[in-house]
Amino acid sequence: MPLYIWAGQNKETIQLLVELFANTFKIDNNIKEYKEQAVAAYLEKYPEKKYLGISELRRQRIHEMNEKKKEQAEQIIQALKEQIEGKQKRIRNRKARKRPVVIEHNQSLKIAESTLKNLQELIEDKNKIKIKELQFGRAWYSNQTLFDNIKKLRHLDKETNSPMLQKTEELFTLVQDFTEIRETLIREFDFDEEFDPNAVF
């Protein structure tokens, strides 16, 4: 009976431990019965913990990850809305003070608006944002376009000494968590490339 304390909450693991114990100590009789008793004893001792099979556990984990990704996407959407509002305000202020609005100001606003639109479309299409399988420990597909757009936005904010830079850094961190891409693991973004507002991610 004490064998199940070493097992995960998993019927197969408990049964394998009983079998291992029986083989180790050369117990030949009624192993099947011992397995059933061990599982029953475990479930009796921990009745509040509902037994979940491997497929149920996987489905539960995928569901939890989907919910987490949904929350992360909502945070990014909110941050992008703040970016757009801040960048629009900066452009209005520069015009009001008769200061030039450089191309980078308009470009960073365009990137923020386009990225927001694409991300909202991604969330609306629930099949695109859902995780269906867990492979090689990775829970999510890496979305390079979203990552690159925010990386370029951060670069432009640095170049123009934007007051939004701190917020952009926070947005960049959110996007890294969402896409599961880390800056050190990806190719360098070519900042001379034209930004494609119609890029789909």
VEXLOLO-319716 format. One record per residue: residue number from 1; residue in three letters; x negated, y negated, z of N, C-alpha, C in turn. Coordinates in Angstrom, 2 decimals. Atoms other than C-alpha are relative to their C-alpha. Layout:
! VEXLOLO-319716
> NUM|ala|X|Y|Z|X|Y|Z|X|Y|Z
...
This chain:
! VEXLOLO-319716
> 1|met|-0.80|1.23|0.00|0.00|0.00|0.00|-0.84|-1.28|0.00
> 2|pro|0.73|1.27|0.01|-2.69|-2.65|0.72|-0.63|-0.37|-1.34
> 3|leu|0.64|0.29|1.29|-4.01|-2.36|-2.86|0.59|-1.21|-0.70
> 4|tyr|-0.62|1.06|0.79|-1.49|-4.82|-4.24|-0.44|-1.38|0.42
> 5|ile|0.42|1.35|-0.40|-2.96|-7.71|-2.25|-1.11|-0.53|-0.89
> 6|trp|1.07|0.44|0.89|-5.83|-7.78|-4.73|0.53|-0.27|-1.42
> 7|ala|-0.53|0.09|1.37|-3.57|-7.81|-7.77|0.65|-1.34|-0.25
> 8|gly|-0.82|1.14|0.39|-2.08|-10.66|-9.67|1.44|0.44|0.06
> 9|gln|-1.42|-0.35|-0.07|1.69|-10.82|-9.73|0.40|0.64|-1.33
> 10|asn|-0.08|-0.64|1.29|1.77|-8.31|-12.49|0.07|1.51|0.22
> 11|lys|-0.25|-1.42|-0.25|3.16|-4.76|-12.48|-1.13|0.89|-0.51
> 12|glu|1.05|-0.83|0.59|0.47|-3.37|-14.79|-1.28|-0.04|0.83
> 13|thr|1.22|0.12|-0.81|-2.37|-4.71|-12.62|0.10|0.83|1.27
> 14|ile|-0.19|-0.77|-1.23|-0.93|-3.17|-9.46|-0.12|1.49|-0.30
> 15|gln|0.07|-1.42|0.36|-0.50|0.19|-11.21|-1.43|0.43|-0.34
> 16|leu|1.39|-0.33|0.34|-4.06|0.08|-12.57|-0.87|0.09|1.25
> 17|leu|0.76|-0.07|-1.25|-5.42|-0.60|-9.08|0.26|1.31|0.74
> 18|val|-0.33|-1.29|-0.63|-3.58|2.43|-7.73|-0.74|1.13|-0.72
> 19|glu|0.68|-1.03|0.79|-4.99|4.53|-10.56|-1.50|-0.01|0.27
> 20|leu|1.42|0.12|-0.31|-8.50|3.21|-9.90|-0.32|0.59|1.38
> 21|phe|0.17|-0.53|-1.36|-8.15|4.00|-6.20|0.08|1.54|-0.02
> 22|ala|-0.20|-1.46|0.06|-6.85|7.51|-6.98|-1.19|0.68|-0.67
> 23|asn|1.16|-0.58|0.69|-9.73|8.19|-9.41|-1.25|-0.06|0.87
> 24|thr|1.19|0.18|-0.85|-12.35|6.83|-7.00|-0.04|1.01|1.14
> 25|phe|-0.05|-0.89|-1.16|-11.16|8.95|-4.08|0.54|1.39|-0.35
> 26|lys|-0.39|-1.34|0.47|-10.21|11.98|-6.21|1.36|0.44|0.52
> 27|ile|-1.37|-0.34|-0.40|-6.50|11.88|-5.42|0.73|0.46|-1.26
> 28|asp|-0.57|-0.56|1.21|-4.75|14.13|-7.91|1.53|0.08|0.00
> 29|asn|-1.44|-0.26|-0.02|-1.18|14.48|-6.72|0.84|-1.29|0.06
> 30|asn|-1.02|1.04|-0.05|1.78|12.17|-7.35|-0.51|-1.43|-0.26
> 31|ile|0.52|1.34|0.29|-0.18|9.24|-8.84|1.11|-0.91|-0.53
> 32|lys|-1.11|0.78|0.54|2.91|8.12|-10.74|0.88|-0.53|1.14
> 33|glu|-0.83|0.38|-1.14|4.87|8.06|-7.50|-0.69|-1.11|0.83
> 34|tyr|0.75|1.02|-0.74|2.11|6.08|-5.75|0.05|-1.36|-0.70
> 35|lys|-0.07|1.24|0.77|2.15|3.53|-8.55|1.34|-0.70|0.24
> 36|glu|-1.35|0.57|-0.21|5.90|3.03|-8.18|0.15|-0.54|1.41
> 37|gln|-0.07|0.45|-1.39|5.57|2.77|-4.39|-0.77|-1.31|0.21
> 38|ala|0.81|1.21|-0.15|2.81|0.14|-4.68|0.72|-1.22|-0.57
> 39|val|-0.74|1.11|0.60|4.89|-2.02|-7.02|1.20|-0.37|0.87
> 40|ala|-1.17|0.24|-0.87|7.98|-1.61|-4.80|-0.42|-0.71|1.29
> 41|ala|0.47|0.61|-1.25|5.97|-2.50|-1.68|-0.40|-1.46|-0.23
> 42|tyr|0.39|1.37|0.32|4.55|-5.58|-3.37|1.23|-0.89|-0.13
> 43|leu|-1.21|0.80|0.22|7.96|-6.80|-4.48|0.81|-0.16|1.28
> 44|glu|-0.69|0.11|-1.29|9.38|-6.09|-1.03|-0.69|-1.04|0.88
> 45|lys|0.76|0.93|-0.84|6.62|-8.06|0.69|0.09|-1.43|-0.52
> 46|tyr|-0.06|1.34|0.61|6.86|-10.99|-1.75|1.27|-0.14|-0.83
> 47|pro|-1.25|0.03|0.78|10.55|-11.09|-2.74|0.25|-1.35|-0.66
> 48|glu|-0.24|1.33|0.57|10.49|-14.83|-3.40|-0.76|-0.20|-1.30
> 49|lys|0.77|0.13|1.22|7.94|-14.32|-6.16|0.55|0.97|-1.02
> 50|lys|-0.62|-0.85|1.01|9.85|-13.02|-9.11|-1.08|0.59|-0.91
> 51|tyr|0.95|-0.66|0.88|7.91|-10.49|-11.13|0.20|-0.48|-1.43
> 52|leu|-0.05|0.39|1.40|7.05|-11.73|-14.58|-0.98|0.87|-0.77
> 53|gly|0.89|-0.78|0.84|5.63|-9.52|-17.30|-0.95|-0.94|-0.74
> 54|ile|1.01|0.80|0.70|2.70|-10.66|-19.44|0.64|-0.92|-1.02
> 55|ser|-0.63|0.84|1.03|4.93|-11.92|-22.27|0.81|-1.14|0.63
> 56|glu|-0.76|1.05|-0.68|7.17|-13.82|-19.82|-0.93|-1.07|0.56
> 57|leu|0.99|0.96|-0.53|4.13|-15.40|-18.15|-0.55|-0.88|-1.11
> 58|arg|0.53|0.77|1.14|2.78|-16.43|-21.56|1.03|-1.01|-0.46
> 59|arg|-1.05|0.93|0.42|6.13|-17.95|-22.54|0.14|-1.15|0.99
> 60|gln|-0.11|1.03|-1.04|6.32|-19.78|-19.21|-1.15|-1.00|-0.11
> 61|arg|1.17|0.87|0.11|2.80|-21.13|-19.64|0.09|-0.91|-1.22
> 62|ile|-0.16|0.80|1.22|3.49|-22.27|-23.20|1.04|-1.09|0.22
> 63|his|-1.05|1.00|-0.29|6.69|-24.00|-22.03|-0.56|-1.14|0.86
> 64|glu|0.58|1.02|-0.87|4.77|-25.81|-19.28|-0.95|-0.91|-0.78
> 65|met|0.93|0.80|0.81|2.11|-26.92|-21.77|0.74|-0.91|-0.97
> 66|asn|-0.81|0.83|0.89|4.74|-28.14|-24.21|0.56|-1.21|0.74
> 67|glu|-0.53|1.10|-0.79|6.30|-30.23|-21.45|-1.09|-1.03|0.31
> 68|lys|1.13|0.89|-0.30|2.89|-31.64|-20.52|-0.37|-0.83|-1.22
> 69|lys|0.36|0.71|1.24|2.11|-32.53|-24.15|1.05|-1.06|-0.33
> 70|lys|-1.08|0.96|0.25|5.50|-34.22|-24.46|-0.19|-1.24|0.88
> 71|glu|0.25|1.12|-0.91|4.74|-36.35|-21.39|-1.19|-0.83|-0.45
> 72|gln|1.19|0.72|0.46|1.29|-37.22|-22.74|0.33|-0.84|-1.24
> 73|ala|-0.38|0.73|1.21|2.79|-38.22|-26.09|0.81|-1.24|0.36
> 74|glu|-0.79|1.15|-0.43|5.30|-40.49|-24.33|-0.89|-1.09|0.60
> 75|gln|0.94|0.98|-0.57|2.45|-42.16|-22.42|-0.76|-0.73|-1.11
> 76|ile|0.72|0.61|1.12|0.57|-42.75|-25.68|0.92|-0.97|-0.74
> 77|ile|-0.96|0.89|0.67|3.71|-44.22|-27.29|0.16|-1.30|0.77
> 78|gln|-0.13|1.20|-0.83|4.14|-46.62|-24.37|-1.24|-0.87|-0.11
> 79|ala|1.26|0.74|0.10|0.46|-47.61|-24.55|-0.13|-0.67|-1.37
> 80|leu|0.05|0.60|1.35|0.73|-48.19|-28.32|0.95|-1.20|-0.11
> 81|lys|-0.93|1.14|0.01|3.77|-50.43|-27.80|-0.63|-1.21|0.68
> 82|glu|0.70|1.08|-0.69|1.72|-52.48|-25.33|-1.10|-0.58|-0.89
> 83|gln|1.04|0.45|0.92|-1.11|-52.64|-27.87|0.59|-0.94|-1.06
> 84|ile|-0.63|0.79|1.06|1.22|-53.93|-30.57|0.43|-1.36|0.54
> 85|glu|-0.46|1.25|-0.62|2.75|-56.53|-28.27|-1.19|-0.93|0.28
> 86|gly|1.18|0.81|-0.31|-0.69|-57.72|-27.11|-0.68|-0.55|-1.24
> 87|lys|0.67|0.44|1.23|-2.11|-57.91|-30.62|0.84|-1.04|-0.74
> 88|gln|-0.88|1.01|0.61|0.92|-59.77|-31.97|-0.13|-1.34|0.73
> 89|lys|0.13|1.21|-0.81|0.61|-62.26|-29.11|-1.33|-0.71|-0.29
> 90|arg|1.31|0.60|0.30|-3.08|-62.78|-29.82|0.00|-0.71|-1.35
> 91|ile|-0.07|0.61|1.33|-2.41|-63.46|-33.50|0.82|-1.29|0.05
> 92|arg|-0.84|1.21|-0.13|0.40|-65.92|-32.62|-0.76|-1.13|0.68
> 93|asn|0.77|1.02|-0.73|-1.85|-67.74|-30.14|-1.09|-0.62|-0.87
> 94|arg|1.06|0.53|0.87|-4.67|-68.07|-32.66|0.59|-0.92|-1.06
> 95|lys|-0.65|0.86|1.01|-2.28|-69.46|-35.27|0.45|-1.31|0.63
> 96|ala|-0.50|1.20|-0.70|-0.77|-71.90|-32.74|-1.14|-0.97|0.29
> 97|arg|1.15|0.87|-0.29|-4.25|-73.19|-31.88|-0.79|-0.32|-1.26
> 98|lys|0.62|0.24|1.31|-5.08|-73.36|-35.61|-1.40|0.62|-0.09
> 99|arg|1.24|-0.76|0.10|-7.85|-70.83|-35.18|0.19|1.11|-1.03
> 100|pro|-0.17|-1.02|1.04|-8.54|-68.31|-37.93|0.37|1.37|0.58
> 101|val|-0.33|-1.39|-0.33|-6.96|-64.88|-37.75|-0.84|0.85|-0.94
> 102|val|0.91|-0.77|0.85|-9.74|-62.63|-38.97|0.66|1.30|-0.43
> 103|ile|-0.59|-1.22|0.57|-9.05|-59.53|-41.02|0.09|1.12|1.04
> 104|glu|0.01|-1.05|-1.02|-9.94|-57.29|-38.03|1.21|-0.10|0.93
> 105|his|-1.19|0.16|-0.86|-7.06|-58.78|-35.99|1.21|0.65|-0.67
> 106|asn|-1.13|-0.58|0.73|-4.54|-57.86|-38.68|-0.17|1.51|-0.18
> 107|gln|0.25|-1.42|0.22|-6.19|-54.50|-39.30|0.30|0.80|1.28
> 108|ser|-0.25|-0.75|-1.24|-6.07|-53.47|-35.62|1.50|0.06|0.31
> 109|leu|-1.45|-0.02|-0.19|-2.38|-54.46|-35.44|0.64|1.05|-0.93
> 110|lys|-0.53|-0.96|0.98|-1.69|-52.42|-38.58|-0.25|1.45|0.44
> 111|ile|0.34|-1.35|-0.48|-3.47|-49.36|-37.13|0.93|0.39|1.15
> 112|ala|-0.87|-0.29|-1.15|-1.49|-49.59|-33.87|1.43|0.28|-0.44
> 113|glu|-1.39|-0.18|0.48|1.85|-49.96|-35.70|0.16|1.32|-0.74
> 114|ser|-0.09|-1.23|0.79|1.16|-47.12|-38.12|-0.13|1.24|0.88
> 115|thr|0.21|-1.14|-0.89|-0.11|-44.80|-35.40|1.24|0.24|0.86
> 116|leu|-1.23|-0.13|-0.78|2.96|-45.50|-33.27|1.10|0.67|-0.83
> 117|lys|-1.03|-0.56|0.88|5.27|-44.74|-36.19|-0.22|1.49|-0.25
> 118|asn|0.31|-1.41|0.28|3.48|-41.48|-37.03|0.19|0.89|1.22
> 119|leu|-0.15|-0.79|-1.21|3.43|-40.31|-33.43|1.47|0.18|0.37
> 120|gln|-1.44|-0.13|-0.27|7.14|-41.04|-32.99|0.64|1.02|-0.93
> 121|glu|-0.50|-1.00|0.95|7.86|-39.01|-36.12|-0.41|1.41|0.42
> 122|leu|0.50|-1.30|-0.46|5.72|-36.18|-34.75|0.85|0.53|1.15
> 123|ile|-0.79|-0.41|-1.17|7.69|-36.12|-31.50|1.43|0.35|-0.41
> 124|glu|-1.37|-0.27|0.44|11.04|-36.22|-33.29|0.10|1.38|-0.66
> 125|asp|0.03|-1.33|0.61|10.05|-33.10|-35.25|-0.54|0.97|1.04
> 126|lys|0.40|-0.81|-1.15|10.00|-30.73|-32.28|-0.83|1.21|-0.40
> 127|asn|0.77|-1.16|0.43|8.55|-27.88|-34.36|-1.49|-0.34|-0.16
> 128|lys|1.40|0.38|0.20|5.37|-29.88|-35.03|-0.73|-0.13|1.32
> 129|ile|0.69|0.27|-1.26|4.64|-30.75|-31.43|-0.03|1.21|0.92
> 130|lys|-0.06|-1.17|-0.88|5.45|-27.34|-29.94|-1.21|0.89|-0.16
> 131|ile|1.05|-1.02|0.00|2.69|-24.96|-28.97|0.71|1.34|-0.13
> 132|lys|-0.68|-1.28|0.18|3.63|-21.53|-30.23|-0.84|1.16|0.52
> 133|glu|0.87|-1.09|-0.45|0.62|-19.37|-29.39|-1.18|-0.58|0.76
> 134|leu|1.24|0.36|-0.69|-2.35|-19.52|-27.04|-1.11|0.82|-0.62
> 135|gln|1.07|-0.73|0.65|-5.51|-18.64|-28.90|-1.35|-0.48|0.51
> 136|phe|1.37|0.29|-0.42|-9.07|-18.47|-27.62|-0.06|-1.05|1.10
> 137|gly|-0.01|0.93|-1.12|-8.12|-20.44|-24.52|0.42|-1.41|-0.35
> 138|arg|-0.41|1.36|0.39|-7.07|-23.49|-26.55|1.52|-0.05|-0.03
> 139|ala|-1.44|0.09|-0.14|-3.58|-24.71|-25.90|0.63|-0.91|-1.05
> 140|trp|-0.54|1.06|0.84|-3.19|-27.30|-28.63|-0.82|-0.13|-1.25
> 141|tyr|0.80|0.26|1.19|-4.19|-28.10|-32.15|-0.66|-1.37|0.14
> 142|ser|0.72|1.26|-0.10|-6.78|-30.86|-32.42|0.44|-0.92|-1.13
> 143|asn|-0.54|0.92|0.98|-5.27|-33.85|-34.16|-1.04|-1.08|-0.30
> 144|gln|1.13|0.87|0.31|-8.21|-35.60|-35.83|0.45|-1.40|-0.43
> 145|thr|-0.42|1.30|0.51|-6.24|-38.42|-37.53|0.40|-0.94|1.13
> 146|leu|-0.40|0.81|-1.14|-4.64|-39.67|-34.32|-1.24|-0.46|0.77
> 147|phe|1.23|0.31|-0.72|-8.02|-39.51|-32.59|-0.81|-1.07|-0.75
> 148|asp|0.79|0.95|0.80|-9.80|-41.34|-35.45|0.63|-1.38|-0.02
> 149|asn|-0.68|1.31|0.01|-7.15|-44.09|-35.58|-0.28|-0.77|1.29
> 150|ile|0.20|0.68|-1.28|-7.53|-44.87|-31.88|-1.47|-0.33|0.20
> 151|lys|1.44|0.30|-0.08|-11.31|-44.65|-32.12|-0.32|-1.26|-0.81
> 152|lys|0.24|1.19|0.82|-11.26|-47.21|-34.92|0.61|-1.24|0.67
> 153|leu|-0.64|1.10|-0.72|-8.85|-49.38|-32.92|-0.93|-0.51|1.11
> 154|arg|0.94|0.36|-1.07|-11.32|-49.32|-30.02|-1.21|-0.74|-0.58
> 155|his|1.15|0.65|0.65|-14.18|-50.23|-32.37|0.34|-1.44|-0.40
> 156|leu|-0.41|1.35|0.42|-12.25|-53.21|-33.78|0.18|-0.93|1.20
> 157|asp|-0.17|0.82|-1.20|-11.36|-54.42|-30.28|-1.34|-0.43|0.58
> 158|lys|1.35|0.37|-0.45|-15.04|-54.33|-29.36|-0.58|-1.09|-0.89
> 159|glu|0.55|0.96|0.97|-16.01|-56.19|-32.53|0.60|-1.39|0.16
> 160|thr|-0.69|1.30|-0.08|-13.44|-58.94|-31.99|0.11|-0.51|1.44
> 161|asn|-0.04|0.40|-1.41|-13.94|-59.13|-28.21|1.44|-0.16|0.48
> 162|ser|-1.43|0.07|-0.31|-10.26|-58.38|-27.74|0.26|0.09|1.50
> 163|pro|-0.40|-0.13|-1.41|-8.66|-58.96|-24.34|0.71|1.33|0.28
> 164|met|-0.69|-1.29|-0.13|-6.89|-55.62|-24.99|-0.98|1.16|0.13
> 165|leu|0.98|-1.08|0.05|-10.17|-53.65|-24.92|0.16|1.00|1.15
> 166|gln|-0.15|-0.92|-1.14|-9.65|-52.21|-21.42|1.20|0.93|-0.19
> 167|lys|-1.21|-0.80|0.27|-6.14|-51.07|-22.37|-0.27|1.00|-1.13
> 168|thr|0.32|-0.89|1.11|-7.53|-49.60|-25.59|-0.86|1.17|0.48
> 169|glu|0.82|-1.08|-0.58|-10.12|-47.62|-23.60|0.91|1.01|0.73
> 170|glu|-0.94|-0.88|-0.70|-7.28|-46.24|-21.45|0.81|0.83|-1.00
> 171|leu|-0.73|-0.69|1.07|-5.33|-45.36|-24.61|-0.87|1.09|-0.61
> 172|phe|0.93|-0.97|0.58|-8.40|-43.61|-26.02|-0.13|1.24|0.89
> 173|thr|0.06|-1.13|-0.95|-8.63|-41.45|-22.87|1.26|0.85|-0.10
> 174|leu|-1.27|-0.73|0.15|-4.94|-40.52|-23.20|-0.01|0.85|-1.27
> 175|val|0.03|-0.71|1.28|-5.48|-39.55|-26.84|-0.97|1.17|0.05
> 176|gln|0.93|-1.13|-0.15|-8.50|-37.42|-25.95|0.67|1.16|0.73
> 177|asp|-0.70|-1.05|-0.75|-6.39|-35.52|-23.42|1.08|0.66|-0.86
> 178|phe|-1.10|-0.51|0.82|-3.49|-35.15|-25.86|-0.51|0.89|-1.14
> 179|thr|0.50|-0.75|1.16|-5.52|-34.00|-28.88|-0.99|1.08|0.39
> 180|glu|1.04|-0.90|-0.47|-8.10|-32.12|-26.80|-1.27|-0.09|-0.83
> 181|ile|1.25|0.29|0.71|-10.85|-33.68|-28.92|-0.82|-0.89|0.91
> 182|arg|0.91|0.83|-0.77|-13.85|-35.11|-27.15|-0.94|-0.72|-0.95
> 183|glu|0.80|0.84|0.90|-15.89|-37.89|-28.70|-1.32|0.64|-0.38
> 184|thr|1.31|-0.59|0.27|-19.16|-36.00|-28.42|0.07|1.20|-0.94
> 185|leu|-0.12|-1.22|0.80|-17.77|-33.02|-30.35|0.47|-0.24|-1.43
> 186|ile|-0.54|0.24|1.33|-16.51|-34.77|-33.46|-0.99|-0.77|-0.85
> 187|arg|0.85|0.75|0.92|-18.09|-36.32|-36.53|0.15|-1.49|0.29
> 188|glu|-0.11|1.44|-0.18|-18.83|-40.01|-36.40|0.99|-0.55|-1.01
> 189|phe|-0.99|0.63|0.88|-16.04|-42.11|-37.86|-0.72|-1.00|-0.89
> 190|asp|0.60|0.96|0.92|-17.09|-44.04|-40.94|0.83|-1.27|0.02
> 191|phe|-0.78|1.23|-0.17|-16.01|-47.56|-40.10|0.08|-0.83|-1.27
> 192|asp|-0.11|0.71|1.27|-16.55|-48.67|-43.67|1.15|0.55|-0.83
> 193|glu|-1.14|-0.57|0.73|-13.71|-46.41|-44.80|1.20|-0.92|0.14
> 194|glu|-1.27|0.73|-0.09|-10.44|-48.09|-45.62|0.94|0.79|0.90
> 195|phe|-1.01|-0.67|-0.83|-7.80|-47.29|-43.02|1.20|0.32|-0.84
> 196|asp|-1.17|-0.43|0.75|-4.97|-45.31|-44.54|1.21|0.02|0.92
> 197|pro|-1.17|0.06|-0.89|-1.70|-46.36|-42.83|0.99|1.12|-0.24
> 198|asn|-0.96|-1.06|0.32|0.12|-43.49|-44.54|-0.54|1.38|0.38
> 199|ala|0.56|-1.30|-0.40|-2.10|-40.80|-43.08|0.98|0.72|0.90
> 200|val|-0.95|-0.81|-0.79|0.00|-38.00|-41.66|-0.81|0.88|0.94
> 201|phe|0.66|-0.90|-0.94|-1.07|-36.20|-38.51|1.02|0.82|0.72
